[in-house]
Amino acid sequence: MKQSQSQTGSPYEFYGKIPLRQAIPLGLQHVLAMFVGNLTPILIICGACGISATSGDAELAALQVTLLQNAMLIAGIVTLVQLFAIGPVGGKVPIIMGTSSGFIGVFQSVAKVMGGGILTYGAIMGASLIGGIFEGFLGFCLKPLRKFFPPIVTGTVVLSIGLSLISVGIQSFGGGSSASDYGSMENLILGLIVLVTIIVLKHFCKGIWSTSAILFAIIIGYIVSEVMGIFLPTTDITAEGVEFTKAWVLNWSKVADASWFAVPKLMPVKLVFDARAILPILIMFVVTAVETVGDISGVMEGGMGREATDKELSGGVACDGFGSSLAALFGVLPNTSFSQNVGLVTMTKIVNRTALGFGAIFLIFCGLFPKLAALISIMPQSVLGGAAVMMFSSIIISGIQLITKEPMNSRSITIVSVALGLGYGLGANSAVISGLPQPVQLIFGGSGIVPAALVAIVLNIVLPREKAEQK
């Protein structure tokens, strides 16, 4: 049943009109949840192509800054399209869009094959432009394919998404796996303080303190980190004798050095169209369409207590595709539904379009005002991890809710068991498939989401339904 568009004034209603004092903090906590994840894929691929601040080339260093700036701008713009829709593009669903990490593996492979450099990055952008258009039109054709995505399949995909993010959340909780003090007592305590604060605010407080629990918990995390910096040593020495700054330290110099305003640049990298990049990336756009179906299904079930409609899925996937093509024109990697924010919605039940819209506007501001972006970027990973471990687990709960919409008979149990055991297991342990052809590794390796989805789809088609289901 379609939700009424009456102005209910509730943050738990998609079309409800809420005051700015409520909408702004609710939108801001979405930005905090995805900010680092939105920029990380670009840093990785820039590094693979030799575009980085450490390259020794001032022009390449400046290009990297431009790409990061554009990434925030595009995430905000595409999120607004997803929330409000432009014609058939946009699902009008409570989804935050951002730079996809699902493409990292195939992009790194392309960079290796093509030798890196600006031309390689341009080829990645050219392939993303074509792939995004392809996925956009695939979204328009999604309705006849809907029969392949019953709750047992979409629930398995959502469950796989949640499982794949658990390790990401706990790594952040420990300060980030690349940090020299990863897993230190300080990082764990900081993450625990944020997690406990969220629980206390959400369940023992009312009003804005409860609905914006994650935002306030992260602010407290900033404060605690600064206090720790006053009373505890902020540097240490590794076993090799190298001095490093601890992961929980706030780098205020990064904020001071950032400029106040910068104009985003269109096409900072010349597009290159090369078959070596187009073919594998095109396949990945089909794969990410499946994941987007899962994300939308999860956020509608977890946040709004119902299944996604054909129109919502079609518009959502179309926005994924065409949004990625727009991103390519600004030198940004594909933009897709952000699973981290799906977890935030399913945990808080805050689906209000106005609130999420302010989050998108804040992302655009981050793209225009680098100093604001720098303030968010210095957030310690353990602060984010304190919120992430709870958010990501809530995605798993949404997957279970979808799966149990149908009777858990032997057929359903087989689909879920094999999809998770074989499909997700193979993808989450990519070394097992290292002997298979590279294209297969690119599709099936990594998170485990795609192989789990494919196994669930195939079994749902092949296994005979029980008599009670056929009536």
C-alpha positions as CSV (number, residue, x, y, z in Angstrom):
1,M,0.0,0.0,0.0
2,K,1.4,3.4,-1.0
3,Q,2.2,5.6,1.9
4,S,0.1,8.7,2.3
5,Q,1.8,12.0,1.3
6,S,0.0,13.9,4.1
7,Q,2.2,16.1,6.2
8,T,2.4,14.1,9.4
9,G,5.3,15.9,10.9
10,S,7.0,12.7,12.0
11,P,10.6,11.7,11.3
12,Y,9.2,8.1,10.9
13,E,7.1,9.1,7.9
14,F,8.8,9.5,4.5
15,Y,6.7,12.5,3.4
16,G,6.4,14.0,6.8
17,K,7.3,17.7,7.1
18,I,9.5,18.2,10.2
19,P,11.2,21.4,11.6
20,L,14.7,22.3,10.7
21,R,15.9,21.9,14.3
22,Q,15.0,18.2,13.9
23,A,15.8,17.6,10.2
24,I,19.4,19.1,10.3
25,P,20.8,16.8,13.0
26,L,19.0,13.7,11.6
27,G,20.5,14.5,8.1
28,L,24.0,15.2,9.5
29,Q,24.3,11.8,11.2
30,H,23.8,10.2,7.8
31,V,26.7,12.2,6.5
32,L,28.9,11.2,9.4
33,A,28.0,7.5,8.9
34,M,29.2,7.5,5.3
35,F,31.7,10.3,4.9
36,V,34.9,8.2,5.2
37,G,33.5,5.3,3.1
38,N,32.5,7.7,0.4
39,L,36.1,8.9,-0.1
40,T,38.0,5.7,0.5
41,P,37.4,4.0,-2.9
42,I,38.7,7.1,-4.7
43,L,41.9,7.1,-2.6
44,I,42.5,3.5,-3.4
45,I,41.9,3.7,-7.1
46,C,43.9,7.0,-7.4
47,G,46.7,5.2,-5.7
48,A,46.5,2.3,-8.1
49,C,46.7,4.8,-11.0
50,G,49.5,6.8,-9.5
51,I,47.4,9.8,-8.7
52,S,48.1,10.8,-5.1
53,A,49.5,13.5,-2.9
54,T,52.6,11.4,-2.3
55,S,53.4,11.0,-6.0
56,G,55.7,14.1,-6.0
57,D,53.7,15.6,-8.9
58,A,51.9,18.8,-7.8
59,E,49.4,18.5,-10.6
60,L,48.5,14.9,-9.7
61,A,48.2,15.8,-6.0
62,A,45.8,18.7,-7.0
63,L,43.8,16.3,-9.2
64,Q,43.3,13.9,-6.3
65,V,41.9,16.8,-4.1
66,T,39.6,17.8,-6.9
67,L,38.3,14.2,-7.3
68,L,37.6,13.9,-3.5
69,Q,35.8,17.3,-3.6
70,N,33.7,16.2,-6.5
71,A,32.9,12.9,-4.8
72,M,31.1,14.7,-2.0
73,L,29.2,17.0,-4.4
74,I,28.0,14.1,-6.6
75,A,26.9,12.0,-3.6
76,G,24.7,14.8,-2.4
77,I,23.2,15.5,-5.9
78,V,22.5,11.8,-6.7
79,T,21.0,11.3,-3.2
80,L,18.5,14.2,-3.9
81,V,17.5,12.5,-7.2
82,Q,17.0,9.2,-5.3
83,L,14.8,10.9,-2.7
84,F,12.7,13.2,-4.9
85,A,13.1,11.6,-8.4
86,I,13.3,13.2,-11.8
87,G,10.7,11.5,-13.8
88,P,11.2,7.8,-13.7
89,V,14.8,8.2,-12.3
90,G,14.8,7.9,-8.6
91,G,12.9,5.5,-6.4
92,K,11.6,8.1,-3.8
93,V,13.1,5.8,-1.1
94,P,15.1,6.6,2.1
95,I,18.5,5.8,0.5
96,I,21.7,7.8,0.8
97,M,23.9,7.4,-2.3
98,G,27.7,7.4,-2.3
99,T,30.9,6.2,-4.0
100,S,30.7,2.4,-4.4
101,S,33.4,0.2,-2.9
102,G,32.1,-2.8,-4.9
103,F,34.0,-1.7,-8.0
104,I,37.4,-1.5,-6.3
105,G,38.5,-5.0,-7.3
106,V,37.6,-4.7,-11.0
107,F,39.1,-1.1,-11.1
108,Q,42.4,-2.3,-9.6
109,S,42.5,-5.1,-12.2
110,V,41.9,-2.6,-15.0
111,A,44.7,-0.4,-13.6
112,K,47.0,-3.4,-13.5
113,V,46.2,-4.4,-17.1
114,M,46.5,-0.9,-18.5
115,G,49.5,0.1,-16.6
116,G,48.1,2.9,-14.5
117,G,48.4,6.6,-15.1
118,I,45.9,9.4,-16.0
119,L,44.8,7.5,-19.2
120,T,43.9,4.5,-17.2
121,Y,41.8,6.5,-14.8
122,G,40.2,8.2,-17.8
123,A,39.4,4.7,-19.2
124,I,37.8,3.7,-15.9
125,M,35.7,6.9,-16.1
126,G,34.7,6.2,-19.8
127,A,33.7,2.6,-18.9
128,S,31.7,3.9,-15.9
129,L,29.9,6.4,-18.1
130,I,28.8,3.6,-20.5
131,G,28.1,1.1,-17.7
132,G,26.0,3.6,-15.8
133,I,23.8,4.3,-18.8
134,F,23.4,0.5,-19.3
135,E,22.3,0.0,-15.6
136,G,20.0,3.0,-15.9
137,F,18.1,1.4,-18.8
138,L,18.2,-1.9,-17.0
139,G,16.3,-0.3,-14.1
140,F,13.5,0.6,-16.6
141,C,13.2,-3.1,-17.5
142,L,13.2,-4.3,-13.9
143,K,9.5,-5.0,-13.5
144,P,9.4,-8.2,-15.6
145,L,12.4,-9.4,-13.7
146,R,10.8,-8.8,-10.3
147,K,9.6,-12.4,-10.2
148,F,13.2,-13.5,-9.7
149,F,13.4,-11.4,-6.5
150,P,10.8,-12.7,-4.1
151,P,11.4,-12.1,-0.3
152,I,13.4,-15.2,0.1
153,V,15.9,-14.0,-2.5
154,T,16.0,-10.3,-1.5
155,G,16.2,-11.3,2.1
156,T,19.2,-13.4,1.4
157,V,20.9,-10.6,-0.4
158,V,20.2,-8.2,2.4
159,L,21.5,-10.7,4.9
160,S,24.7,-11.1,2.9
161,I,25.1,-7.3,2.8
162,G,24.9,-7.1,6.6
163,L,27.3,-10.0,7.0
164,S,29.8,-8.4,4.7
165,L,29.7,-5.2,6.7
166,I,30.2,-6.7,10.1
167,S,34.0,-7.0,9.7
168,V,34.1,-3.5,8.3
169,G,32.4,-2.2,11.4
170,I,34.6,-4.0,13.9
171,Q,37.7,-3.0,12.0
172,S,36.7,0.7,12.5
173,F,35.8,-0.1,16.1
174,G,39.5,-1.0,16.6
175,G,40.7,2.2,15.0
176,G,41.0,1.0,11.4
177,S,43.0,-2.1,10.3
178,S,45.7,0.1,8.7
179,A,46.4,2.0,11.9
180,S,49.6,1.3,13.7
181,D,47.8,1.2,17.0
182,Y,44.9,-1.0,15.6
183,G,43.1,-2.7,18.4
184,S,44.7,-0.6,21.2
185,M,43.0,-0.1,24.5
186,E,42.4,3.6,23.6
187,N,40.6,2.8,20.4
188,L,38.5,0.1,21.9
189,I,37.4,2.3,24.8
190,L,36.6,5.2,22.5
191,G,34.5,2.9,20.3
192,L,32.7,1.5,23.3
193,I,31.9,4.9,24.7
194,V,30.2,5.9,21.4
195,L,28.3,2.6,21.3
196,V,27.1,2.8,25.0
197,T,26.1,6.5,24.4
198,I,24.0,5.5,21.4
199,I,22.2,2.8,23.5
200,V,21.6,5.1,26.4
201,L,20.3,8.0,24.3
202,K,18.1,5.8,22.1
203,H,16.4,3.8,24.9
204,F,16.6,6.1,28.0
205,C,16.0,9.5,26.4
206,K,13.2,11.1,24.3
207,G,12.8,13.6,21.5
208,I,15.8,14.8,19.5
209,W,18.2,13.1,22.0
210,S,16.7,9.7,21.0
211,T,16.2,10.2,17.3
212,S,19.6,11.8,16.8
213,A,21.4,9.4,19.2
214,I,24.2,8.6,16.6
215,L,25.0,12.2,15.9
216,F,25.3,13.1,19.6
217,A,27.3,10.0,20.3
218,I,29.8,10.9,17.6
219,I,30.1,14.5,18.9
220,I,30.8,13.0,22.3
221,G,33.4,10.8,20.6
222,Y,35.1,13.9,19.2
223,I,35.1,15.5,22.7
224,V,36.5,12.3,24.4
225,S,39.2,12.0,21.8
226,E,40.3,15.6,22.3
227,V,40.4,15.1,26.1
228,M,42.4,11.9,25.6
229,G,44.8,14.0,23.5
230,I,45.4,16.3,26.5
231,F,46.1,13.6,29.1
232,L,47.5,10.7,27.0
233,P,50.6,10.5,24.8
234,T,49.5,11.0,21.1
235,T,52.5,9.3,19.5
236,D,54.3,6.0,19.8
237,I,57.1,4.0,18.3
238,T,56.6,0.8,16.2
239,A,58.7,-2.3,16.6
240,E,60.8,-1.1,13.7
241,G,61.5,2.2,15.4
242,V,59.1,4.3,13.3
243,E,57.2,7.0,15.1
244,F,53.5,7.3,14.4
245,T,50.5,9.3,15.5
246,K,47.8,7.3,17.2
247,A,44.5,6.7,15.3
248,W,42.3,8.4,17.8
249,V,44.1,11.7,17.6
250,L,42.2,14.6,16.0
251,N,44.3,16.2,13.2
252,W,43.1,19.9,13.5
253,S,45.9,21.1,11.2
254,K,44.0,19.4,8.3
255,V,41.0,21.6,9.1
256,A,43.2,24.7,9.4
257,D,44.9,24.0,6.0
258,A,41.7,23.4,4.1
259,S,40.3,26.3,2.0
260,W,37.0,27.8,2.7
261,F,35.5,27.6,-0.8
262,A,36.3,25.7,-4.0
263,V,34.4,25.4,-7.3
264,P,34.0,21.8,-8.4
265,K,35.5,21.0,-11.9
266,L,33.6,19.2,-14.6
267,M,35.6,16.5,-16.4
268,P,38.8,16.9,-14.5
269,V,40.1,13.8,-16.4
270,K,39.7,13.2,-20.1
271,L,37.3,10.2,-20.8
272,V,39.0,7.3,-22.6
273,F,36.9,4.4,-24.1
274,D,38.9,1.2,-24.0
275,A,37.4,-2.3,-24.4
276,R,39.8,-3.7,-21.7
277,A,38.0,-1.5,-19.2
278,I,34.5,-1.4,-20.6
279,L,33.8,-5.2,-20.6
280,P,34.6,-6.1,-17.0
281,I,33.1,-2.9,-15.7
282,L,29.9,-3.4,-17.6
283,I,29.5,-6.8,-15.9
284,M,30.0,-5.1,-12.5
285,F,27.2,-2.7,-13.2
286,V,24.8,-5.7,-13.6
287,V,26.1,-7.0,-10.3
288,T,25.6,-3.8,-8.5
289,A,22.0,-3.6,-9.8
290,V,21.4,-6.8,-7.8
291,E,23.0,-5.3,-4.7
292,T,20.9,-2.2,-5.1
293,V,17.7,-4.3,-5.2
294,G,18.8,-5.8,-2.0
295,D,19.6,-2.4,-0.4
296,I,16.2,-0.9,-1.3
297,S,14.4,-4.1,-0.2
298,G,16.3,-4.0,3.1
299,V,15.7,-0.3,3.8
300,M,12.0,-0.5,3.0
301,E,11.5,-3.6,5.2
302,G,13.7,-2.4,8.0
303,G,12.7,1.3,7.9
304,M,9.1,1.2,6.7
305,G,7.9,-2.3,7.4
306,R,6.9,-3.3,3.9
307,E,8.3,-4.6,0.7
308,A,9.6,-2.3,-2.0
309,T,7.2,-1.7,-5.0
310,D,8.2,-2.3,-8.6
311,K,8.3,1.5,-9.2
312,E,10.6,2.0,-6.2
313,L,13.0,-0.7,-7.3
314,S,13.0,0.4,-10.9
315,G,13.5,4.1,-10.1
316,G,16.2,3.2,-7.5
317,V,18.3,1.1,-9.9
318,A,17.8,3.7,-12.7
319,C,19.1,6.4,-10.3
320,D,22.1,4.1,-9.5
321,G,23.0,3.9,-13.2
322,F,22.4,7.4,-14.4
323,G,23.9,8.8,-11.2
324,S,27.1,6.8,-11.9
325,S,27.3,8.2,-15.4
326,L,27.0,11.7,-13.9
327,A,29.7,10.9,-11.5
328,A,32.0,9.8,-14.3
329,L,31.7,13.2,-15.9
330,F,33.1,14.7,-12.7
331,G,35.9,12.1,-12.5
332,V,34.1,10.2,-9.6
333,L,33.7,6.5,-9.2
334,P,30.2,5.0,-9.6
335,N,27.6,6.1,-7.1
336,T,25.3,3.4,-5.6
337,S,23.1,2.9,-2.6
338,F,25.2,3.1,0.5
339,S,24.7,0.0,2.7
340,Q,26.1,1.8,5.8
341,N,23.2,4.2,5.6
342,V,20.7,1.4,5.0
343,G,21.9,0.1,8.4
344,L,21.3,3.5,10.0
345,V,17.8,3.7,8.6
346,T,16.9,0.2,9.7
347,M,18.3,0.9,13.2
348,T,16.7,4.3,13.8
349,K,13.6,3.9,11.6
350,I,14.2,7.5,10.5
351,V,13.0,7.5,6.9
352,N,11.9,11.1,6.6
353,R,12.8,12.5,3.2
354,T,13.3,16.1,4.5
355,A,15.9,14.8,7.0
356,L,17.8,12.7,4.5
357,G,17.5,15.6,2.0
358,F,19.4,17.9,4.5
359,G,22.0,15.2,4.7
360,A,22.4,15.4,0.9
361,I,22.6,19.2,1.0
362,F,25.3,18.9,3.7
363,L,27.3,16.6,1.4
364,I,27.0,19.2,-1.4
365,F,28.2,21.9,1.1
366,C,31.2,19.6,1.9
367,G,32.0,19.6,-1.9
368,L,31.8,23.4,-2.0
369,F,33.4,24.2,1.4
370,P,36.5,22.0,1.9
371,K,37.0,23.2,5.5
372,L,33.7,21.7,6.5
373,A,34.6,18.4,4.8
374,A,38.0,18.4,6.6
375,L,36.2,18.7,10.0
376,I,34.3,15.5,9.3
377,S,37.3,13.7,7.7
378,I,39.4,13.9,10.9
379,M,36.9,11.8,12.8
380,P,38.7,8.8,14.4
381,Q,37.8,5.5,12.9
382,S,37.0,4.1,16.3
383,V,34.3,6.8,16.8
384,L,32.7,5.7,13.5
385,G,33.1,2.1,14.5
386,G,31.2,2.6,17.7
387,A,28.1,3.4,15.7
388,A,28.9,1.1,12.8
389,V,28.9,-2.2,14.7
390,M,25.2,-1.6,15.7
391,M,24.1,-0.1,12.3
392,F,25.5,-2.9,10.3
393,S,24.0,-5.6,12.5
394,S,20.6,-4.1,12.0
395,I,20.9,-4.9,8.3
396,I,21.1,-8.5,9.1
397,I,17.9,-8.2,11.2
398,S,16.2,-6.7,8.1
399,G,17.3,-9.6,6.0
400,I,15.9,-12.1,8.5
401,Q,12.6,-10.2,8.5
402,L,12.4,-10.4,4.7
403,I,13.3,-14.1,4.7
404,T,10.7,-15.0,7.3
405,K,7.9,-13.2,5.4
406,E,7.4,-16.6,3.7
407,P,7.0,-19.9,5.6
408,M,10.4,-21.3,6.4
409,N,9.8,-24.7,4.9
410,S,12.5,-27.1,3.6
411,R,12.7,-25.3,0.3
412,S,13.3,-21.9,1.9
413,I,15.9,-23.3,4.3
414,T,17.8,-24.9,1.4
415,I,17.9,-21.7,-0.6
416,V,19.1,-19.6,2.3
417,S,21.6,-22.2,3.6
418,V,23.2,-22.9,0.2
419,A,23.3,-19.3,-0.8
420,L,25.0,-18.3,2.4
421,G,27.1,-21.4,2.9
422,L,28.4,-21.7,-0.6
423,G,27.7,-18.4,-2.3
424,Y,28.6,-16.0,0.5
425,G,31.3,-18.3,1.8
426,L,33.1,-18.4,-1.6
427,G,32.9,-14.6,-2.0
428,A,34.0,-13.8,1.5
429,N,37.0,-16.1,1.2
430,S,38.2,-15.2,-2.3
431,A,41.4,-17.3,-2.0
432,V,39.3,-20.4,-2.6
433,I,38.5,-19.3,-6.1
434,S,42.0,-18.0,-7.0
435,G,42.4,-20.9,-9.5
436,L,39.3,-19.8,-11.5
437,P,39.5,-17.4,-14.5
438,Q,40.0,-13.7,-13.6
439,P,36.6,-12.6,-14.8
440,V,35.0,-15.1,-12.5
441,Q,37.2,-13.9,-9.6
442,L,36.2,-10.3,-10.2
443,I,32.5,-11.1,-10.1
444,F,32.5,-13.6,-7.3
445,G,35.4,-12.4,-5.1
446,G,35.2,-9.8,-2.5
447,S,32.2,-9.3,-0.3
448,G,30.2,-12.5,-1.0
449,I,27.0,-10.5,-1.8
450,V,27.0,-11.3,-5.5
451,P,27.6,-15.1,-5.4
452,A,25.0,-15.4,-2.6
453,A,22.5,-13.5,-4.7
454,L,23.1,-15.6,-7.8
455,V,22.9,-18.9,-5.9
456,A,19.6,-17.8,-4.3
457,I,18.2,-16.7,-7.6
458,V,19.1,-20.0,-9.3
459,L,17.8,-22.2,-6.5
460,N,14.6,-20.2,-6.4
461,I,14.0,-21.0,-10.0
462,V,15.1,-24.6,-10.0
463,L,13.7,-26.0,-6.7
464,P,10.1,-27.1,-7.0
465,R,7.6,-25.2,-4.7
466,E,5.7,-27.2,-2.1
467,K,2.0,-27.8,-2.8
468,A,0.9,-25.3,-0.2
469,E,2.8,-22.5,-2.1
470,Q,1.4,-23.5,-5.5
471,K,-2.2,-23.0,-4.4
